[in-house]
Amino acid sequence: MKRLTEAKLLKWKDSPRRKPLIVRGVRQVGKTWLIKQVLVNHFDRIAVVDFEARPDAGIHFEENLVPQRILKALEFITGRIVPGKTLLFFDEIQACPKAIAALRYFYEEMPELHVVAAGSLLEFAFGQISVPVGRVQYLHMSPMTFYEYLLAGDKEVLAENLLLHPSEISPAVQDVILRELKNYFLVGGMPEAVKTYWQSNSFLEAFEVQDDILKSYQQDFHKYTPKVSVSCLDRVFAKTSESVGHQLKYTHLDEDHSYQTNHKAFDLLCKAKIIQKVSSCTPSGLPLAGSVKRRFKACMLDIGLMQRLCGIDSYKEMSGDNLLSMYRGQLAEQFVAQELLAWHSEKLYYWSRSAKSSNAEVDYLTVREGKIYPIEVKSGSAGRLKSLHLCLETYPNCEQGWVLQDGPYQELPEQKLVFWPLYATPQLGDRSQLPL
C-alpha cells in the first residue's frame, strides 16, 4: 500500500538538517509499516527496539541519557548499530518516556545516526518528561485518504482523476468514482480494514477488523491521564460519533456525569487523537484560530470506525443513490473533515451565528492561497443555502462559497458560489500539497 507520507519520510532521511523523527498517530494507522517498508532498502539494516515487546529495554535509559552508553547497551538487543548505515527505530516509544527525552542527546551528540521513533498516545507520555523542543521532528499519520484507498485497490488511474480539476472529468468516470466513494464510506481508511476489503471484497470482513480496532482503542482508555471513568469515556466516544456535523454541549455527552467530567473526557479523547474538535470561529481574517468561540463540533478519526460505532445499517445506507443522504448526511461531513485534515490542516473550523431571529451555520472553513472559503456539505439548489449566503454577505473578504455535493462541478459567479463534487475535497486547500 502506498502512503502519501512516504515522500516526507524519504525527505527526512536525506536532509542535511535532519533531527530524530517521531512518527505520530493512533494505533493501527500504519506507522510501523511505513517506517520498515519505506526505509528498509536505504540502510544496511534496521535496529528495532520495541518498548512494548521488550519493556526490559527501558532500563538502559534509567542511569543517564548519554547516547554512546545507550547504544552499547542496546546492541545486545538489536545487534551492531553503525551511524550512516543503520537506522535506529524506537517503536512504541510512549512506553518509555525517557527514550523520548533521550532523542535530544542523539541529535546533539550523534547527529550522523538516523533515529526514528513511532508511538501512539504520545501526548500522555509527553506529560511525564521534558519534551525535547527544537531537537526532534514530527510526522503525523492519518488514516488512508480516499486517494490512498484507491491506490491500495490497484485503481491508480481512478486515483489520479481525483487530483484533476473536476471540470476535466467525464460524467462516466465521475460515476465510477462516486460508486467507489460509497464503498469507502463504509470501509474507511484504517490500513488493515482497507487491505482486508480489497483482498476479500467483503464488507463484513472489513467490519470485523474495525470492531477489533475500536476494542483496542477502548482498552486503552484506562491509560488516559488524568483519570476519567472508562464508562464516561465510552459514552462520550459513542455520543461524539453519533453527533458528527452537529454542535455539541458537554452536558449532553453523558447525562450520568457532570459537565466537568464530560469536558475532561472529551478533551482526553481529543488528546488521544481518536476524535477531533472542530471550533467555531469568525472568518474575518487569518489566522482562523485567532477568533475561536466557545461553540464546537467534532469529527471522528476515521469514517469506517464512525459507521461501526454508530451501528449504521450498511445495507440500507448502500441502497440509496445520494451520498449526502447516507446517515442523514453525517458520513459526508465526516468524509470532508477527514480529507481536509489529511491533506491540508491540523485543525478544523466552522462558522456559526446565534441570533434571536435565526441561527446560521456553515459546515467548514478552509484556506487556500491566503484566502478564506466557507464550505457547505449538502445537496440542493443554491437557493437553499441560506447560511452560506449570509456568511458571504457578512464577510466580504470571503470571495466565494464552496458547496460539496454528489453532482458535477458548476460555477455560479453571480451568487459567488462554486459547486464541487464531494470527492474533490483534497482540492479545497493549498494545491501544492497534492502529489501532482
N, C-alpha and C positions, 0 to 999 in steps of 0.2 A: 504494500500500500504506500502511496506517495503522500507525503505531508508538506504543506506549504512552509513549515518551519525548517525543512531540510536546508534550504539556501542560507538561512540565518545561522544555522549551526556550522556549516562549512565556512561561512564568512568569519565566524568567531575563530575557528581553527587556524585560519591563515592570517589573522590580524596581527600586526606588529605591536599593537597596544592591547593585546589580549590579557584578560584577567580571568581568574577562576569563574566558571559559569554555573549558575544554579538554574536548572530547568524546573519550572513550577507548573503545577496543575493538579487536579484532583486524581484520586486513584483511578487506574484503568483507562486513562486518557491517551496513553501511548508514549510516555516519557522514556521509559527504559528501552522500549523497542526502537525509538527514534535514535537514541544515542548509540546503541550497539549496531544497528543496521546501517546507519549513515556513516559512522566513523570507523567501522571495522576494517575497511580497506585502506585507511590513511595512516595507520600505525602498525608497527611490528606486532604489537599485542595490546590488549586492553586489560588492565589490572582492576578487577572489580572488588569493592568492599561493600557488601550488602549488610547494613546495620540492623535490619530486622532478622535476616537469616543468621547473622553472626553477631549477636549482641556483645559477645566477648571482645570484639574488635574495639569497642568503645573504651576499654581500659587503657589503650595506648594514647588516649587524648587526656588522661587524668593528670599525669605528672606535670607536663608542660606542653606548650604548643610549638615546639621547635621542629620545623619540617624535616630536617635531616634525621633526627631521632625517630620521629613518627614513621618515616619511610622505611628505615631499617627494621622497625618492628612489624610493619605491615607486610614486608616482603616474605615473612614466614607464612602469611596467609595467601598472598597474591602471586608470589614469585618475583623475579627481578623487575625493578622499576627504573627505566633509563630515560632521563629527560630528553625530549625531542623525538624519542622512538616509542615511548609507552604512553598510553592515555590512562590516567588515574581516574577511576569512576567511583564516586561515593553514591551508592544507591540507597534509597530510603533514609536520607541523611537527617530527616526530622527525628529519628530515633536516637541520634547522638548530637544534641545541640552544640557540644564543644567542638565537634568536627566542623560545624558551620563557622564558628569563631576562628578555627584554625585556618580557614581559607585566606584570611588576611595575611598570614605569615607565609603561606605558599606563594602569594602574589609578591610580597616584599623580598623574600629571601630565595625563592626558586622560580623566577618568572619564566624560565625556559621550559618548565614542566607543564604539560597540558592537564589541567584538573577540571573535571566536570562533575556536578552533583545533581541528583534528582530527588524530589520528595513531594509529599502531599502534607496537608495540614501544617505547612511551614510557618504560617502566621502565628500559630500557637507556640512553635519551637522558638521563634524569634523573641517571644516574651521572656524566655529563660536565659538569654545571653545578650552580650553587647554585639549588635549586628555590625559586620564589617562594611560600613557605608563607604562607598567610593573605592573599595578594594575587590568587589565582585561585580559580575554582570548577571543579568537575569534574562531568561527566555520563557515566556508564558505559552503553554499549550492549551488550546481549546479542544472541544470535541471536533470531529471531522465536519468540515463545511459540506454543503451540497455539492460543490465542485469536487472536493476530495472523495466524497461518496461515489460520484460518477466515475472518477478515475479508478477507484477500487473495484468497480464492476466492469472494467475494461471498456468503458464508454468515453474514451478520450475525446473523440470528435464532438460528442454531445457536450462534454465539459467545456471544450474550447468555445462553443457557441454562447456559453454563459457570459463570457468576457467580451463578446462583441456588442456593439450598440444594438439594442433590441429592434430598432428600425431596419437592421440588416438581416434579420432572421425571418425566414418564411413561416407562414401560419402552420404548415405541416410540421416543421421542426419544433415550433413552439408547442404544439400539441403533445409531441413526444416528451419534451422537457417537463411539461406540466404533469403528465402521467407519472414520470419518474419522481417528480417532486411530491406527489401524493404518497408514494411509497416511502419517501424519505421522512415525511411527517410521522410515520409510524415506526420506522427503523431507527431514525435519529443518527447521531454521529459518534456514538461510543465505538471505538475500533473493533472490539470483539463482536458486538452486535452487527456491525456492518459486514465484517468478514463472514459471520455465520449466515447472514441473509443471502449474500451473494453466492456462497457455496451451496446452500440448501434450497434457496428460493422459497423459504418458508418463514412467514411472519411469526408463526408460533415458536419456532426455534430461536428467533431473534428476541422474542418476548421473554423466553426463559433466561437468556443472557441478561436482559435488562433487569429482571427480577433479582438475579444474583447480585448485580451491581448495586441496586438500591439497598439490598440487605447489608452489603458490605459498608455502605455509607452510614446506615443506621446503626450498625455495630460499632462504628467509630464515635458515635455521639458521646459515649462515656469518657472519651479522651478530651472533650472540649473543656477548656478552662477560660474564665471561671465557670464553675459548675452550674448547670441548669438541669432540672429533672429530664430524664430521657423521654418521659411521656409528653412533656411540653414541647420538646424539640421535635418529636414525631408528629404532633398535631400541627405545629407551626409549619413544618416542612410540607405536610399534606395540604394544609389550607392555602399556603402560598401557591402550590402547583395548581390548585383549583381556581385561583384568583388572578392568573396572568391576564394582563390587559385591563385590570380594574384597580382603582385606587384602594389602598389598604389602610386599615386602622389597627393599631396594636391590640386594642381591646377586643377586636373581633377575631383575632388569630386563634385564640384558645380561651373560651369563656370560663374554663375551670381555673385559669391562672390570671394573675394581676397584670395590669398594664406594664409594670416594670419588668416582670418576669418574661412576658411575651416579647417586650422590646429587647431584652438581653438575648433571648433565644433566637430572634430574627437576626440580630447583629452577629451572633456566633455562626449561624448558617451562612451569612454573607462572608464572614471571615474565613470559613472553610471553603468558600468558592463554589458551593453547590447551589446557591441562589445568588441573584444579583439585584441589588437595589437600583431602581430607576427613579431618579429625583425630578421633581417638578422645578422648573426654572423659567426665567423670563428671557426670550430670545432677542433682547435689545442690543446685545453686543457680546463680544468674546472677552474672556473665556466664559463658557456657559456655567461653569462651577461657581462663578462669582455672584450669581443671582439665584442660588438654590433656595427653595422654600421648604416648608415642613411637609407638604403633601408628597406622597410617594406611591409608586407601584413596584412590582418586582417581576423578574423573569427567572426561569429555571436554567440550570446548567445545560440541559440537553432536551430537545423536543421529544425524542423517543422515551427517555426516562419520565418526562412530564406526562405523556399519554398513559404510561403504565401506572404511574402513581395516582392519576385521576380515575383509573378504571374505565377508560373510554371503550365504548362498543366499537371495535375496529371494523367489523363487518358493516355496521350501519353507516359509519362515517365514510368508508371507502365507496359505498354505493351512490353517494351524492356526486354531482357534477362540479360543484363550485368549491374550490379550495378554501375560499374565505368564509364559507358557511360551516366548515368542519369544526365541531366542538364550539359552536357559537362564535366562530372567528378567532378563538383564543390560540389555536395552533398556528394560525398565520401570524399573529402578533408575536408569539414565541419564536417562530422562524426568523422573522425580521430582526428581533433583538439579538438572537444568537449569531446571525450573519454579520450584523453591524459590529458586534463585539469581536468576532474572529478576524474580520477584515480591517476594521478602521479605528476602533476606540477601546479604551479600558473601562469607560463608564458610559452610562446611557442617561438621557434626559428626555423630558416631555414638557408640554405646556398645558397648563390648566388655569381656568379662571372661575372663581366663585362669585356670583352676584345674586342679589335678591330676585331680579327678574329672570335670570337664566344662568346656567352653568355651561362652560365650554371646555373642551379638551382636545388636544391634538396628540396623536399616539407617540410620536418620537420627534426629536430634533437632531439633525445631523449637520456636519460642517464639511464643505468642500471648497478648496481654494480660498479659504478665509471668509467664506460666506455661509450664513445660517439658512437651512432649509427645513421647514416643518413638514412632517411626513404623516399621512393618514394611511391606514391599512384597512381598506374596505371596498366593497363593490357598490355600484350605483352611479348615478349621473352626477355631474358637477353641482347641480342644484341642491343635492342632498348634503353637501359638505359644508354645513353652516359654520362649524367650529374652525375649519381651515380657512374659510373666507374671512372670518372675524380676526383670526390671528394675522393674516396678511394685511388687513386694514389697520390693525392696531400697531403693527411693527413694519413700517415701510422699508426698513433695511432688509427684510426678508423678501427678496425679489421674486421668488417662485414658491409655490406649494407643490409638493410631490405626493401623488396618490399611487399606492401599490395595489394592484388588482390582478385578477387572473385573465385579463384581456390583453389586447395588443398595446403597443406604445402609441401614445397620442399626445399632441401638444394643443393647448388652448390658450394662446398668448393673451387674448382679450380678457381672460379670467386669471391670468398669471398661474396657470396650472399645467402640470405635466403628469400624464398617466403612464406609469411604468408597470411592466409585468412583474409579478411577485418574485420570480427567480432572478431578476436583475438587481436585487438588493445590494450585492457587492459593489455595484457601480454608483451607489448613493454615498459616496465619500471620495477621498483622495484617490484618484485612479493610479497614482504612482505606486500604490500598494498592490496592484493587480499584477499577476505573473504573465505579462504580455510579451 
